[in-house]
């Protein structure tokens, strides 16, 4: 399958950051709160929050309950799923 330039750009954006890569993999096919993402990806929670907002700006993740302050749930968007499935496993 031929990937679009936009998709290749997003894949590259995720792959150049170990944090972004690990958060994407932790969320792949799942819905999680930041503390669980942190535990599953081995990244401290304060870093996870920053990474989630970066990925949200790129429309790769979404918060499904933004109205709550604690226990926000995150999942990959359709675009995020496509990116996650094309990430290199090093």
C-alpha distances in whole Angstrom, upper triangle without the diagonal:
4,6,10,13,14,12,12,16,16,15,17,20,20,19,22,25,25,27,24,22,24,25,21,21,25,23,20,21,24,27,30,33,33,35,33,30,32,33,30,29,32,32,36,36,37,34,31,33,32,28,28,29,27,24,26,26,22,22,20,23,26,29,30,34,35,38,39,40,40,37,34,31,28,24,21,20,17,15,17,15,12,13,15,12,11,14,15,18,21
4,7,9,12,10,10,13,14,13,15,18,19,19,21,24,25,27,23,22,25,25,21,22,25,24,21,23,26,28,31,33,33,36,34,31,33,34,31,29,32,32,36,36,36,33,31,32,31,28,28,29,26,23,25,25,21,21,20,23,26,29,30,34,35,38,39,40,40,38,35,32,28,25,21,20,17,15,17,16,12,13,16,14,11,14,16,19,21
4,7,8,6,6,10,11,10,12,15,15,16,18,20,22,23,20,19,22,22,18,19,23,22,19,21,24,26,28,30,30,33,31,28,30,32,29,27,30,29,32,32,33,30,28,29,28,24,24,25,22,19,21,21,17,17,16,20,22,26,28,31,31,35,36,37,37,35,32,29,25,22,18,17,15,12,14,14,10,10,13,12,9,12,14,18,20
4,5,5,6,9,10,11,12,14,16,16,18,21,23,24,21,20,23,23,20,21,24,23,21,22,25,27,29,31,30,33,32,29,31,33,30,28,31,30,33,33,33,30,28,29,27,24,24,24,21,19,20,19,16,16,16,19,22,26,27,31,30,34,36,36,37,35,32,29,25,23,19,17,15,12,14,15,11,11,15,14,12,14,17,20,22
4,5,5,6,9,10,10,12,14,15,16,19,22,23,20,19,23,23,20,22,25,24,22,24,26,28,29,31,30,33,32,29,30,33,30,28,31,29,32,32,32,28,27,28,26,23,23,23,20,18,20,18,15,16,16,20,22,26,28,31,31,34,36,36,37,35,32,30,26,24,20,18,17,13,15,16,13,12,16,16,13,15,17,20,22
4,5,5,6,9,10,10,13,14,16,18,20,21,17,17,21,20,17,20,23,21,20,22,24,25,26,28,27,30,30,26,28,30,28,26,29,27,30,29,29,26,24,25,23,20,20,19,17,15,16,14,11,12,12,16,19,22,25,28,27,31,32,33,33,32,28,26,23,21,17,15,14,10,12,14,12,10,14,15,13,14,17,20,22
4,5,5,6,9,10,11,12,14,16,18,19,15,15,18,18,15,17,20,18,17,19,21,22,24,26,25,28,27,24,26,28,25,23,26,25,28,28,28,25,23,23,22,19,19,19,16,14,15,15,11,12,11,15,18,21,23,27,26,30,31,32,32,30,27,25,21,18,15,13,12,8,10,11,8,7,11,11,9,11,14,17,19
4,5,5,6,9,10,10,12,15,17,18,15,14,18,18,15,17,20,20,18,20,23,24,26,28,26,29,28,25,26,28,26,23,26,25,28,28,28,25,23,24,23,19,20,20,17,15,17,17,13,14,13,17,20,24,26,29,29,33,34,34,34,32,29,27,23,21,17,16,15,12,12,13,11,8,12,12,9,10,12,16,17
4,6,5,6,9,10,11,13,16,17,14,14,18,18,15,18,21,20,19,22,24,25,25,27,25,28,28,24,25,28,26,23,25,24,26,26,26,23,22,22,20,17,18,18,15,13,15,14,11,13,12,16,19,23,25,28,27,31,32,32,32,31,28,26,22,20,17,16,16,12,12,15,12,10,13,14,12,12,14,17,18
4,5,5,6,9,10,12,14,15,11,11,15,14,12,14,17,16,15,18,20,21,22,23,22,25,24,20,22,25,22,20,22,21,23,23,23,20,18,19,17,14,15,15,12,10,12,11,8,10,9,12,16,19,22,25,24,28,29,29,29,27,24,22,19,17,13,13,13,9,9,11,10,7,10,12,10,10,13,16,17
4,5,5,6,9,11,12,13,10,9,13,13,11,12,16,15,14,17,19,21,21,23,22,24,23,20,21,23,21,18,21,20,23,23,23,20,19,20,18,15,16,17,14,11,14,14,11,12,10,13,17,20,23,26,26,29,30,30,30,28,25,23,19,17,14,14,14,10,9,11,9,6,8,10,7,6,9,12,14
4,5,5,6,9,11,13,11,10,14,15,13,14,18,18,17,20,22,23,24,25,23,26,25,21,22,24,22,19,21,20,23,24,23,20,19,21,18,15,17,17,14,13,16,15,12,15,13,16,20,23,26,28,28,31,32,31,31,30,27,25,22,20,17,17,17,14,13,15,13,9,11,13,10,9,10,13,14
4,6,6,7,10,11,8,9,13,13,12,14,17,17,17,20,21,22,22,23,21,23,23,19,20,23,21,18,20,18,20,21,20,17,16,17,15,12,13,14,10,9,13,12,9,12,11,14,17,20,23,26,25,28,29,28,28,27,24,23,19,18,15,16,17,13,12,14,14,10,12,14,12,11,12,15,16
4,6,6,8,8,5,5,9,9,8,10,13,13,13,17,18,19,19,20,18,20,20,16,17,19,17,14,17,15,18,18,18,15,14,15,14,10,12,13,10,8,12,12,10,12,10,12,15,18,21,24,23,27,27,26,26,24,22,20,17,15,13,14,15,12,10,12,12,8,9,12,11,8,10,12,13
4,5,7,9,7,6,9,11,10,11,14,15,15,18,20,21,21,22,20,22,21,17,18,20,18,14,16,16,19,20,20,16,16,18,16,13,15,16,13,12,16,16,14,16,13,15,19,22,25,27,27,30,30,29,29,27,25,23,20,18,16,17,18,15,13,14,14,10,10,12,10,7,8,10,10
4,7,9,8,8,11,13,12,14,17,18,18,22,23,24,23,24,21,23,23,19,19,21,20,16,17,16,19,20,20,16,16,18,16,13,15,16,13,13,17,16,14,17,15,17,21,23,26,29,28,31,31,30,30,28,26,25,22,21,18,20,21,18,16,18,17,13,14,16,14,11,11,13,12
4,5,5,6,9,10,11,12,14,16,16,20,21,21,20,21,18,19,19,16,15,18,17,13,14,12,15,16,16,12,12,15,12,9,13,14,11,11,15,15,14,16,14,16,19,21,24,26,25,29,28,27,26,25,23,22,19,19,17,19,21,18,15,17,18,14,14,17,15,12,12,13,13
4,6,5,6,9,10,11,12,14,15,19,19,20,19,19,17,18,17,14,13,15,14,10,11,10,13,15,15,11,12,15,13,10,13,15,13,13,17,18,16,18,16,16,20,21,24,26,26,29,28,27,26,24,23,22,19,18,17,20,21,19,16,18,18,15,13,16,15,12,12,12,11
4,5,5,6,9,10,10,12,14,18,17,18,16,16,13,14,14,11,10,13,12,8,9,7,10,11,12,8,8,11,10,7,10,12,11,11,14,15,15,17,14,14,17,18,21,23,22,26,25,23,22,21,19,18,16,16,15,18,20,18,15,17,18,15,14,17,17,13,14,14,14
4,6,5,6,9,10,11,12,16,16,16,15,16,13,15,15,11,12,14,13,10,12,10,13,13,13,10,9,11,10,6,8,10,8,7,11,12,11,13,10,11,14,16,19,21,21,24,24,23,22,20,18,17,14,14,12,15,17,15,11,14,15,12,11,14,14,11,13,13,14
4,6,5,6,9,10,11,14,15,16,16,17,15,17,16,12,12,14,12,9,12,11,14,15,16,13,11,14,13,10,11,14,12,10,14,15,14,15,12,12,16,18,21,23,23,27,26,25,24,22,20,19,15,14,12,15,17,15,11,13,13,10,8,12,11,8,9,10,11
4,5,5,6,9,10,14,13,15,13,15,13,14,12,9,9,11,9,5,8,8,12,13,14,11,10,13,13,10,11,14,13,12,15,17,16,17,13,13,16,18,20,22,22,26,25,24,22,20,19,17,14,14,13,16,18,17,13,14,15,13,10,13,14,11,12,11,12
4,5,5,6,9,12,11,12,10,11,9,11,10,7,8,10,8,6,9,8,11,11,13,10,7,10,11,8,8,11,11,9,12,15,14,14,11,10,13,14,16,18,18,22,21,20,19,17,15,13,11,10,10,13,16,15,11,12,15,12,10,13,15,12,14,14,15
4,5,5,6,10,10,11,11,13,12,14,13,9,11,13,11,9,12,12,15,15,16,13,11,13,13,10,9,12,12,9,11,14,12,12,8,8,12,14,16,19,19,23,22,22,21,18,16,14,11,9,8,11,12,12,8,9,11,9,6,10,11,9,12,12,14
4,5,5,9,10,12,12,14,13,15,13,9,12,12,9,8,11,12,15,16,18,15,13,15,16,13,12,16,15,12,15,18,16,16,12,12,15,16,18,21,22,25,24,24,22,20,18,16,13,11,10,13,14,14,10,10,12,10,7,9,11,9,11,10,12
4,6,9,8,9,9,11,10,11,9,6,9,9,6,6,10,11,13,13,16,14,11,14,15,12,12,15,16,13,15,18,17,17,13,12,14,15,16,19,20,23,22,21,19,16,15,13,11,10,10,14,16,16,12,12,15,13,10,12,15,13,14,13,15
4,6,5,6,7,10,10,12,10,7,11,12,9,9,13,13,15,14,17,15,12,13,15,12,11,14,15,12,13,16,15,14,10,9,11,12,13,16,17,20,19,20,18,15,13,10,8,6,6,10,12,13,9,9,13,12,9,12,14,13,16,15,18
4,6,8,10,13,14,16,13,11,14,15,11,11,15,16,19,18,20,18,15,17,18,15,13,17,17,13,15,18,16,15,11,10,12,14,15,18,20,23,23,23,22,19,17,13,11,8,7,10,11,12,9,7,10,10,7,8,11,11,14,13,16
4,7,10,14,15,17,14,13,16,16,13,14,18,19,21,20,23,21,18,19,21,18,16,19,19,16,16,20,18,16,13,12,13,14,14,17,20,23,22,24,22,18,17,13,11,8,8,10,11,13,10,8,11,12,9,10,14,14,17,16,20
4,6,10,12,14,11,10,14,14,12,13,17,17,19,18,20,19,16,17,19,17,14,18,19,16,16,20,19,16,13,11,12,12,12,15,17,20,19,20,18,15,14,10,8,6,8,11,13,15,12,10,14,15,12,13,17,16,19,18,21
4,7,10,12,10,9,13,14,12,14,17,17,18,16,19,18,14,15,18,16,13,16,18,15,14,18,18,16,13,10,10,9,9,11,14,16,15,17,15,11,10,6,5,5,8,11,13,15,13,12,16,16,14,16,19,19,22,21,24
4,7,8,6,6,10,11,10,12,14,14,15,13,15,15,12,12,16,14,12,15,17,15,15,18,19,17,14,11,11,10,10,11,13,16,14,15,12,9,8,5,5,7,10,13,16,18,15,15,18,18,16,18,21,20,22,22,24
4,6,6,6,9,10,11,12,14,13,13,10,13,14,10,10,14,13,11,13,16,15,14,18,19,18,16,12,12,9,10,10,12,14,12,11,9,6,6,5,6,9,12,15,19,20,17,17,21,20,18,21,24,22,25,24,26
4,5,5,6,9,10,10,12,10,10,7,9,10,6,7,10,10,8,11,14,13,13,17,18,17,15,12,12,10,13,13,13,15,13,12,10,8,7,8,8,11,13,16,20,20,17,18,21,20,18,21,23,21,23,23,24
4,5,5,6,9,10,10,9,8,6,9,11,8,9,13,13,12,15,17,17,17,20,21,21,19,16,16,14,16,15,16,18,15,13,10,9,10,10,11,14,16,20,23,23,20,21,24,23,20,23,25,23,25,24,25
4,5,5,6,8,10,10,10,9,12,13,10,12,15,14,13,16,18,17,18,21,22,21,18,15,16,14,16,16,17,19,17,16,13,10,11,10,10,12,15,18,21,22,19,19,22,21,18,21,23,21,23,21,23
4,5,5,6,8,8,9,8,11,11,7,10,12,11,10,13,15,13,15,18,18,18,15,12,14,13,15,16,17,19,17,17,14,12,11,10,9,10,12,16,19,19,15,16,19,18,15,18,20,18,20,18,20
4,6,5,6,5,6,5,9,8,6,9,12,11,11,14,15,15,16,19,20,20,17,15,16,16,18,19,19,21,19,17,15,13,13,13,12,14,16,19,22,22,18,19,22,20,17,20,22,19,21,19,20
4,6,5,7,8,8,12,12,10,13,15,14,14,18,19,18,20,23,23,23,20,18,19,18,20,21,21,24,21,20,17,14,15,15,14,16,17,21,24,24,20,21,24,22,19,21,23,21,22,20,20
4,6,8,10,11,14,13,11,14,16,14,14,18,19,17,19,22,22,22,18,16,18,18,19,21,22,24,22,21,19,16,16,15,14,14,15,19,21,22,18,18,21,19,16,18,20,17,18,16,17
4,5,9,10,13,11,9,13,14,12,13,16,16,15,17,20,20,20,17,15,18,18,20,22,22,25,23,22,20,17,17,16,14,14,15,19,21,20,17,17,19,17,14,17,18,15,16,14,15
4,7,9,12,10,10,13,15,13,15,18,18,17,20,22,22,23,20,19,21,21,23,24,24,27,25,23,20,19,19,18,17,18,18,22,24,24,20,21,23,21,18,20,21,18,19,16,16
4,6,8,7,7,10,11,10,12,15,15,15,18,20,20,21,18,17,19,19,22,22,22,25,23,21,19,17,17,17,16,17,18,21,24,23,19,21,23,20,18,21,22,19,19,18,18
4,6,5,6,9,10,11,12,15,16,16,18,20,21,22,20,18,20,19,22,22,21,23,21,19,17,16,16,17,16,18,20,23,26,25,22,23,26,23,21,24,25,22,23,22,22
4,5,5,6,9,10,10,13,14,15,16,19,20,21,19,16,17,16,19,18,18,20,17,15,13,13,13,14,14,16,18,21,24,24,21,22,25,23,21,24,25,23,24,23,24
4,5,5,7,9,10,11,13,15,16,17,19,20,19,17,18,17,20,19,18,20,18,15,14,14,14,16,15,18,19,22,25,25,21,24,26,24,22,26,27,24,25,25,25
4,5,5,6,9,10,11,12,14,16,17,18,17,15,17,17,20,20,19,21,20,17,16,16,16,16,15,17,18,20,24,22,19,21,24,21,19,23,24,21,22,22,22
4,5,5,6,9,10,10,12,14,15,16,14,12,14,13,17,17,16,19,17,16,14,14,13,13,11,13,14,17,20,20,16,18,21,18,17,20,21,19,21,20,21
4,5,5,6,9,10,10,13,15,15,14,12,12,12,15,15,13,16,15,13,12,12,11,12,11,13,15,17,20,20,17,19,22,20,19,22,23,21,23,23,24
4,5,5,6,9,10,11,13,14,14,12,14,14,17,18,15,18,18,16,16,16,14,15,13,15,16,18,21,20,17,20,22,19,19,22,23,20,23,23,23
4,5,5,6,8,10,11,12,11,10,12,13,17,18,16,20,19,17,17,17,14,14,12,13,13,15,18,17,14,16,18,16,15,19,19,17,19,19,20
4,5,5,6,9,10,10,9,7,9,9,13,14,13,16,16,15,15,14,11,11,8,10,10,12,16,15,12,15,17,15,14,18,19,17,20,20,22
4,5,5,6,9,10,10,9,9,10,14,14,12,15,16,15,16,15,12,13,11,12,12,13,17,16,13,17,19,17,17,21,21,20,22,23,25
4,5,5,7,9,9,9,11,13,16,18,16,19,20,19,19,19,16,16,13,14,13,14,17,14,12,16,17,15,15,19,19,17,20,21,22
4,5,5,6,5,6,8,11,14,16,15,19,19,19,19,18,15,14,11,11,9,10,13,11,9,12,14,11,12,16,16,15,18,19,21
4,5,5,6,5,6,8,12,14,12,16,17,17,18,17,13,13,10,10,9,9,12,11,10,13,15,13,14,18,18,18,21,22,24
4,5,8,8,9,12,15,17,15,18,19,19,21,20,17,16,13,14,12,12,14,12,12,15,16,15,16,19,19,19,22,24,25
4,5,8,10,13,16,18,17,21,22,22,23,22,19,18,14,13,11,10,12,9,9,13,13,11,13,16,16,16,19,21,23
4,6,7,11,13,16,15,18,20,21,22,20,17,15,12,11,9,7,9,7,7,11,12,11,13,16,16,16,20,22,24
4,7,11,13,16,16,19,20,21,21,19,16,14,10,9,6,5,8,6,4,8,9,8,9,12,13,13,17,18,21
4,7,10,13,12,16,17,17,18,16,12,10,7,6,4,5,9,8,6,9,11,11,11,14,15,15,19,20,22
4,6,9,9,13,14,15,15,14,10,8,6,6,6,6,10,11,9,11,14,14,14,17,19,19,22,23,26
4,6,6,9,10,11,12,10,7,6,5,7,9,10,13,14,13,15,18,17,17,20,22,22,25,26,28
4,6,9,10,12,13,11,7,6,6,7,10,10,14,15,14,15,19,19,19,21,24,24,27,28,30
4,6,6,9,10,9,6,6,8,11,14,14,17,19,18,19,22,23,22,25,27,27,30,30,33
4,6,8,10,10,6,8,9,12,15,15,18,19,18,20,23,23,23,26,28,27,31,31,33
4,7,9,10,8,11,13,16,18,18,22,23,22,24,27,27,26,29,31,31,34,35,37
4,6,7,6,9,12,15,19,19,23,24,23,24,28,27,27,29,32,31,34,34,36
4,7,7,11,13,17,20,21,25,26,24,25,29,28,27,30,32,31,34,34,35
4,6,9,12,16,19,21,25,26,23,25,28,28,26,29,31,30,33,32,34
4,6,9,13,17,19,22,24,21,22,26,25,23,26,29,28,30,29,31
4,7,10,14,15,19,20,18,19,23,22,21,24,26,25,28,28,30
4,7,11,13,16,18,15,16,20,20,18,21,23,23,26,25,28
4,7,9,13,14,12,13,16,16,15,17,20,19,22,22,25
4,6,10,11,9,9,13,13,12,14,17,17,20,20,23
4,7,8,5,6,9,9,9,11,14,14,17,18,21
4,5,5,6,9,10,10,12,14,15,19,20,23
4,5,5,6,9,10,11,13,15,18,20,23
4,5,5,6,9,10,11,13,16,19,22
4,5,5,6,9,10,11,14,16,19
4,5,5,6,9,10,14,15,18
4,6,5,7,9,13,15,18
4,5,5,6,10,13,15
4,5,5,9,10,13
4,6,9,10,14
4,6,9,12
4,6,9
4,6
4
